[in-house]
Amino acid sequence: MNVREEVVDVLRGIGFDAGELEDGRHLSRDLDIDSTELVEIVVALEQHFGIDIDAEAEGGFTTFGDLVDCVTRLLPAAAGRG
């Protein structure tokens, strides 16, 4: 399973439909994700992947693809801490 598939799997566990999770989908406008839900998503991704996500340092997340890109960037750093 690649990173994108795992992110989709994590979000499915929160209640999202895998069919709506496409890279270009805008989190708030297309997926109706508010700031509270985004925090829930970030925490779930952190727990699943064993990473620390600083949304502010990442410049925030606009699209689903932004989330996938962030996790992909942070995974090598998390592996190096192990």
TORDREN-755638 format. One line per field, with one value per residue (C-alpha): x, y, z. Coordinates in Angstrom, 3 decimals. Each point is the difference from the previous one (the first is absolute). Example, Ala and Ser with C-alpha at 12.3 -4.5 7.8 and 13.67 -1.06 7.14 Angstrom:
BEGIN
x: (12.300, 1.370)
y: (-4.500, 3.440)
z: (7.800, -0.660)
This chain:
BEGIN
x: (0.000, 1.433, -0.181, -3.020, -1.945, 0.845, -1.142, -3.268, -0.351, 0.524, -2.604, -2.434, 0.353, -1.121, -3.048, 1.009, -0.917, 3.105, -1.582, 0.003, 3.664, 1.778, 3.213, -1.520, -3.041, -0.127, -0.314, -2.513, -1.829, -0.237, 0.216, -1.703, 2.810, 0.055, 2.913, -1.148, -0.194, 3.410, 1.490, -1.621, 1.473, 3.481, -0.053, -1.166, 2.780, 2.605, -1.070, -0.191, 3.349, 1.915, 0.761, -0.404, -1.892, 0.290, -2.765, 1.176, 3.573, -1.325, -1.851, -3.394, -1.827, -2.241, -0.539, -0.020, 3.206, 1.635, -0.644, 1.489, 3.050, 0.559, -0.112, 2.295, 2.557, -0.112, 0.288, 3.771, 0.594, -2.106, 1.916, 3.275, -1.160, -0.809)
y: (0.000, 3.395, 3.175, 1.397, -3.243, 0.012, 3.633, -0.932, -2.966, 2.222, 2.498, -2.802, -1.007, 3.500, -0.257, 1.296, -1.792, -1.156, 1.132, 3.632, 0.023, 1.202, 2.029, 3.195, 0.035, 3.143, -0.943, 2.630, 0.737, -3.494, -2.265, 2.337, -0.431, 2.655, 0.852, -2.409, -2.889, 0.928, -0.315, -3.439, -1.002, 1.255, -1.883, -3.199, 0.306, 0.682, -3.082, -2.251, 0.993, 0.831, 3.539, 3.521, 2.395, 3.727, 1.356, 3.582, -0.856, -1.929, 3.116, -1.527, -2.462, 1.006, -3.263, -3.697, -0.217, 2.445, -2.484, -2.870, 2.096, 1.007, -3.593, -1.116, 2.714, -0.785, -3.786, -0.111, 2.290, -2.249, -3.086, 1.710, 0.514, -3.666)
z: (0.000, -0.934, 2.111, -1.865, 0.486, 3.703, 0.371, -1.739, 2.358, 3.067, -1.230, -0.780, 3.645, 0.976, -2.255, -3.430, -3.222, -1.881, -3.272, 1.074, 1.042, -3.125, 0.055, -1.428, 2.281, 2.143, 3.671, 1.069, -3.239, -1.551, 3.047, 2.506, 2.548, 2.714, 2.296, 2.708, -2.470, -1.392, 3.490, 0.302, -3.370, 0.915, 3.322, -1.717, -2.607, 2.701, 1.939, -3.035, -1.508, 3.207, -1.207, 1.382, -2.260, 0.619, -2.236, 0.431, -0.951, -2.975, -1.144, 0.655, -2.169, -2.871, -1.860, 0.740, -2.033, 2.442, 2.810, -2.002, -0.951, 3.626, 1.258, -2.823, 0.926, 3.723, -0.201, -0.673, 3.006, 2.223, -1.159, 0.900, 3.601, 0.507)
